[in-house]
Amino acid sequence: MTRNGVHVGCDVAKDWIDVAILEDGACLRISNDEVGWATLGRRLSGHAVSAIALEATGGYERGAILALLDRGLPVCRVNPYRLRRFAQAMGLKAKNDGIDARTIARFAATIALPAVVHDPLIDQLAELVLARQQLNEDLVRLKNQADHARNAVVKDLADRRIAALKSEIKGLDKHIADTVAGNPVLAEKDRLLRSVAGVGPVLSHSLIAFMPELGQISAKQAASLLGVAPFDHDSGKFKGRRCIAGGRKRLRNVAYMAALVAARHNTALRTFHQRLKEKGKKPKVAIVAVMRKLITILNAILRDRKAWSQNTA
């Protein structure tokens, strides 16, 4: 447990934030707005702060995070699943906002959490890419509904909504492309990533937005962040089946589709995929292996700042 300064836990709701300072036992509730964030900043001004941890709550924590970062305070975002497991390990049965805030503070003091790094341009790009993914999910859902529509009025309504969504997605694609092209660093990343056969603008822009650390981490870390790293499941003489777990789900979904394309049209990855199939690997296992190989290649390309070549694989 680190003891260099105070550890602060914040349980975030839409309208308020419950705050717990672990070392002095203080608890307070502030409004989840500029007034409340300023109050928290002033409250912590007399402390050496090691970490301020906020549970991810679907976006309600974003304003507080930016306000605290502007004050130069170290902020961490906590995965709710890991936090709940931590509370269970502590034997906590009860659950309310105050208890959650204290649990978050203790979690931050016990577990080394990565600090949030704020890049306004990456945040803007991530919001655009996420909006595109959500529109695409709506499009798939509408297409499925239209396939089963029998009433002419219902089918016509679905067709018009599908056309509108396609137009909105096309507009977002232009905004995303312009955002990337307008920044030399992002444009160079995009060029390097798309030099790999099978990597199109959707995967490239998603990687830039949702995995900005790509190229600055190891191959194993890249695979783990994508959620395609196999984890052991052994105990004593029992040797369980290795399975992937965790990772960034929205990014993994995009990478899965790219791997399907790469397994057909990228010479190196097609050969790799075929070799796995000949060894008797199940189709899904083989594609996940292609995803792992692909993210390893892309990480190396950005690390070395060299476009794709067969030697990169």
Number of C-alpha atoms within 10 A of each C-alpha: 10 12 10 11 13 20 27 30 31 30 26 26 17 13 10 16 27 21 28 27 22 21 14 9 8 11 17 14 17 17 18 19 17 12 11 16 20 17 14 20 18 12 11 16 12 8 11 12 17 18 23 26 28 27 22 16 16 9 10 18 20 14 14 23 21 18 17 17 15 11 12 10 20 17 23 22 20 20 12 14 9 11 18 16 12 18 19 11 9 10 9 14 7 8 11 8 16 19 19 24 27 24 25 31 26 23 23 27 25 14 11 12 15 12 14 14 11 12 10 10 14 18 13 13 22 20 15 20 23 16 14 21 18 12 17 16 12 15 20 12 12 16 16 12 13 18 10 9 14 9 9 9 10 12 16 13 11 20 15 11 16 19 12 13 18 15 12 15 19 13 13 17 18 12 15 22 17 12 18 22 15 11 11 10 10 19 18 15 22 23 14 18 28 20 16 20 19 21 21 15 15 18 22 20 26 22 25 21 23 21 17 14 15 23 20 14 12 14 20 14 16 23 21 19 22 26 20 25 23 16 13 12 11 11 8 5 6 8 10 11 10 12 12 16 15 12 16 15 13 13 20 21 12 16 25 19 15 21 27 18 17 23 23 16 13 17 14 17 25 18 13 17 24 14 13 18 15 9 9 9 15 11 12 10 14 21 21 22 20 25 27 24 20 23 22 21 20 27 23 22 23 20 14 11 14 13 17 19 13 10 6 14 15
